C-alpha cells in the first residue's frame, strides 16, 4: 500500500499547517480540510525520493474562498 506523507503549509494565514498520511497524492486545485478549515492546494512537489512505498510530499495551500467555488463550476 502506497503512503503519501504530505506536509501542508498554508500561505498568508496563521494556521500551523499539518503533516498528514494519505493513500492519494494531492493535486493542485484540490480542496483539503485541515482541522475545521478548508484550503485550496496551490503547489505540490516531492520533498525526497520515494522510500519503498512511502512518498514525501510538500503541498502549499491557501484558504478556500467563495471565488474558488465559482471556478469549480
Buried (B, 14 or more C-beta within 10 A) or exposed (E): EEBBBBBBBBEEEEBEBBEBEBEEBBEEEBEBEBEEEBBBBEEBEEEEEEEEEEBBBBBBBBBBEEEBEEEEE
